[in-house]
């Protein structure tokens, strides 16, 4: 069965299905119960599952993640919501020094199946701390997995896969993609959570991105096609681990790679992809890997976000530089 | 002075029982203790101290990276640990060696952590004694979450004390300033979770005295969150046992969290890397030596007619343990390199698997010379 849904709704349905299938799945976060979350992703779930499974927590991010760790020790599968990207940092110690390392510390005696949902990224014109892309911190940290869906279909399936994972998952939801609708195959078999995927085939250059950047890349490919340039677009989907095989295979075909992301470029996920592709596909590359990123400055006031965030023109500029090399 | 009007005490420094209306409930519990139980209190304090000294020696001889002594805090730990039921779950910091022993943890498992063999050491689901935590106060939130889980499962407050569960979390005066401790108190009180916060106030966070952590007694922190709280003489094993027992019984029965501040003193250094002569006076240490938890309890037991034979046997047990621990620590071997890969994740992880395979191939390339 296929339905046309927004990603906010598809994640909501994914959460609902996961909760119906396993009563150890509980939701925790600020304003997620009665209000349904500031983005309404958990709307209606408290009504269905009650306050013992949809917990409106005190306003304390370290407390949310820290108590989730204790609940996981007890056998629960907590799904925590951090209200905005920039609000995750009060929980940083519990995520980095506790959650990420607990599995290793316990040497197989205890799994930590905790999902931390974080709405992230720009394009919503919001105030400071509400538009950031902190994925590199988590992708860099061993012991965590990092997923970011780009479509409503992936939102629906990947949230369920994240909950089924026996490892901690940082689940990054692109705010800019919460509301556009897309087809969701409710009963169809999902793509494995950690596979990257070619979402448009092309021959002249490969462009890779994740989250909200994927639709930007598709727009760029459409414009490029009008100019006679054929771009292959890859949706990363998983930022840790990264599935390189489809990227390398694509680069072997196109000979050029552009990596695009909203996050600042220095020491970023895009940097890691550029380095790895240089190692694995050196003789196939006809130009250096190009990166298109947010600038290495704090996320600016919203009036400047259009300048700060990569857009179609900056992506195509990088494609031109790669092709003209 | 650490002991105030509020400090609950059953056993005075000279080893005699103190009568007070405020402690009558606790005295009744202590009066029910058998001679064997009282002997066990003493035995665990003495044997843990001997283990503690041996571990310090091992560190000085280069066999451990670090040692974290619990010297002087034995009564707070032993009394509270014996107050738990087997179904209760304990969350330690990293200094609760006596509690670990009472929960059946092999002392060598603790030392394997400090010898760099493991970052864990035991199965916390079997012992219900969770792993040591080195980032201060983080375990208070884990304990609060675990306690929330007990309540969500309906395993507390059913009125069946043999089945109902509780959580006991240890932390210190330094950790009381951490945000996590305060968030744990918020969560515990908000969800009315079955948890006892046991604060061992050993007067120092490494070098900084407790007066820098708080200008009011720390048990009042608990009260500030609306949690029933009290302060005890942490060098009195009997009050530590009785107050913790009542607190655990209350919280197991669904009456909400409890908070205990145990006034004690770290007779030794913070760790073997520390030098207490730089920040405290000999006179202060001497004062606390007079309040030593073991000497006090020995006077009490002798007053009850306990024989030299018993005290000699405990001393021998401590010596035997020290020798055994030393031999087994020296025999600890480095783990194989596979272990750092095998449990980084629970499910298959392609990057880690690839790096594990690469390392095996790399090491094999030396033809066994490496």
Interface residues (C-beta under 8 A of the other chain):
Chain A: X26 X52 X57 X58 X60 X62 X63 X65 X66 X67 X68 X69 X70 X71 X72 X73 X74 X75 X76 X90 X93 X94 X97 X98 X101 X103 X104 X105 X106 X107 X108 X109 X110 X111 X112 X113 X142 X143 X145 X165 X166 X167 X194 X240 X241 X242 X243
Chain B: X118 X119 X120 X123 X124 X125 X130 X131 X133 X135 X138 X140 X141 X142 X143 X144 X145 X146 X147 X148 X149 X150 X152 X153 X179 X180 X183 X184 X186 X187 X190 X339 X340 X342 X343 X344 X345 X346 X347 X349 X350 X351 X352
